[in-house]
Amino acid sequence: MQDIIEILKEIICEYVEIEPEEITAESNIRFDLGASSFDLMNIAVAIEEKFKVKNHLSLTVLHHILVLLLMTLLQKAALTLTE
């Protein structure tokens, strides 16, 4: 059976342009490997599907962050239009 770490590296490399050898246990997917918020969501879903698990808490927190970010961007756009 394939090592879990290798499977995780493969999943990450599907969404982030990086070689598996560049990923270490200390790597931060967002800041060290350059994953976007969208990449993180896709990686989380791919991990859930691969290992048949659900990580509702992390996805919920990420969802709330993305909603707040979208609201902030919409507010800035609205202010720009009214100026």
N, C-alpha and C positions, 0 to 999 in steps of 0.2 A: 504494500500500500504506500502511496506517495506521502511524503512527509507533509504535515499540516503547514509548516512554514513555507515550503515550496509552493503549495497550493495557494496560500495567501499572496505570495509574491507574484504568481501568475495572474491572479485576479487583479491586483494593483496595476500590473503592467498592461493589462487590457485597457485601462482608463487613463493612465499617466505615461507619458513618453519617457520611459526610464528602463534600464536593463535590470533584470532580477539581481545581478551581482551588486548593484549599487544600493540595494535595500538592506538595512541592518536592523537589528532589534531596537536600536535607539532612534531610528528614523521617524520623524514626524511626517505623516502622509501629506498633510496640508503645507507645512512650512519648508520641510527639507526636500520633499519630492515634488512639490509644485501642484498638488491636486487642487482643483477648484471645488467649490461647494457642490456643484453638479456632479463632479467626479466622485466626491465623498458619498453622495446619495447612491450613485450607481454601484460603487464598491460595496456599500452596506447591503444593498439588495442582492448583489451577486454572492456575497458571503452567506446571507440568509438562505438563498436558494441552494447553494452548494452543500451547506452543512445542515440544512433543514431546521434552522432555528429562526426565531424572531427576536429582534432587538428593539422593541417598541419604545423604550425610554430614549435611547439615542436618536432614533428616527424622529420621535416627537420633539425632542429638544432642537434638533436640526431643522425640523419643519417650522417651529416657532421663530427661530433665528432668521430663516429665509423670509417668513412673512413680515417680520419687523423690518428687515432690510428692504423688501419690496415697498412697504408702506412709506419708509423714509424716502426712497427714490421717487415715489409718486408725489409725495408732498413737495419735494424740491422741484419737480417738473411743474407742478401746479403753481408754485411761487414764481417760477420763471415765466410762465404764461401770463400771469397777472401784472408783471412789471412793465 
